[in-house]
Amino acid sequence: MAKIAFWITAGPGLEEKVLANLVLAGRLKANRNQDIEVYFFGPGVKLAGQAEGFMAETLQSLSSGEVPMGACPYNAEQYGVSASVTGQGIKMEPAGEALVRLTEEGYQIVGV
């Protein structure tokens, strides 16, 4: 089984790019039962916090599909989106801790 973490740093101006990778993450979990995680950092946190329409639906689908999602609490505070990020089913975990944990657990990090 593959262990893949999607590290999302692309912000609101790159929503289509992020969506393509989030859909892929969901499909890898649903269709291939791979070990998938998603982490939002920097502008990616802002994008997740301001999610509407298909982006919000995709985040909900990942959450209900048991794809763990995390975000940097410091970025969420910086962008003023803490409540909306956690409302999307995204857990707060400092970026440094998340990156070390994912690496130590053997995940391949895919940057978006």
Secondary structure, DSSP 4 states (H G I P E B T S, - for coil): --EEEEEE---GGGHHHHHHHHHHHHHHHHHH--EEEEEE-THHHHHHHT--HHHHHHHHHHHHTT--EEE-HHHHHHHT-HHHHHHTTPEE--HHHHHHHHHHTTPEEEE-
